[in-house]
Amino acid sequence: MTINLFQTREYKALMQEHIANTIAYLFSKDQEFAIACEIKYIDFNPPLPKEILESFKETVLFVLSGYTYESAKLEDGYFSFEAGFGSENFGSTVTMPLLAIKQVIVGEHPIVLNLAQPTPKTELSKKSSMEALLSNPENKKLLKKKKR
């Protein structure tokens, strides 16, 4: 059986750390940059008007400069920034998991290429539930008894 190396937990962790470190490095050098990301993983708050959202392709390019760059931040595996959209400059906070970022681009040079996909939220919630269950030693004892 062949596994997709780019979707393993280890590779995803490696890429997430690489993307975070690269963006942190660019911040430390006060270097503006662009990101190409998968729209299906992006959250807009407040939600974008339907006509603006429908104008996006599967992958969208965001250029982080000026106020958008100044508002950008990395937190807990997510990247967010504020931006204006459409002719009326509709303001929204854009938030995405780091693995939704497919490329980080400085000038004309792609400096990060990511082939990993974010873990679907349903998988994360299942994993978190099991971790919570197993974090209690009493639950571990019950599970061991049931296996016998």
PyMOL commands that set and color helices and strands:
alter all, ss='L'
color gray80, all
select helices_A, chain A and resi 5-7+9-28+39-41+50-53+66-71+98-100+121-134+137-147
alter helices_A, ss='H'
color red, helices_A
select strands_A, chain A and resi 33-38+43-45+59-64+73-75+78-85+90-97+101-106+109-113
alter strands_A, ss='S'
color yellow, strands_A
deselect
rebuild
show_as cartoon
